[in-house]
Amino acid sequence: MSLQDDLTAVRRSLDELVRSVEQLEKDVARQAPAAGSRPPEKSRMVSIPDTPYDNALWTDTDDEGLGARDRRAP
């Protein structure tokens, strides 16, 4: 393949990419909710309190990657 053929192939690929991105932008614009409407349930922000977790949640748990507390690594 000559350099000119390579450049032509790259140009075609770039043109195809531009068309695909433009189509994607149109699709996203169509699916965007109207201004002022509530976002869907799954995308709503959830606040997580800063208070520490109850230590009882960690009873009988293993530290990932470290193994069980009462066993030694090989």
N, C-alpha and C positions, 0 to 999 in steps of 0.2 A: 504494500500500500504506500502510496506517495504521501508526502507531507500535505499536499492539497486535499487528498482524499480524507486524511485524518482530520484536517480542519473542518471540512464539510460535515463529517460525521459528528464532531463536537458541536458544531453550530446547530445541527438538527436536534441533537440531544438537549441543548440549552433551550431551544424553541419549545420543545415538548415539555420541559420542566416549567417554563414560564406559563404555558397553557394550563398545566396541571395545578400550579399554585393559584392562578387566577380563578380556576374553577373551584378550588378549595375555599378561597376567600368568599366567593359567591355563596357556596353552600353554608358556610359558617354565618354569614350575614343573614341568610334566610332563617337559620335556626336560632339566632340570638333572641332572647326574650325582649319584649317591648320595654322601653324605659319606664321605670317606676314599678314594674311588676315584681312579684316575689320570686326569688330563685327557686328552682326545684328542690325538693326535700334533701336529696343526696348531696347537693352542693352548698347547703347552708352551713355556716360556721358554728362550731360547737365550742363553748368555753370550758376550759379545764381549770379547776381551782388550784391555787398555789399551796394549799394545805397538804401536809405530808400524808401519805397513804397509811392505813392501819397496818401495823406490823404483822397482824394475824393473816394478812393476805399472803405473806411470804413463808408461812409455816410449811414444812415438808417440801420445799422447792430445791432444785439443784441450780447451781450457777452454770449457765450455758458456757460450754467450752472448758470448764474447770472440773466437771464431774460432781458426783455426790460429795457432801461434806464429810462423811465418815469413811471415805475410801481414798486411797492414794493413786496418783497417776502412774501408769506403767513405766 
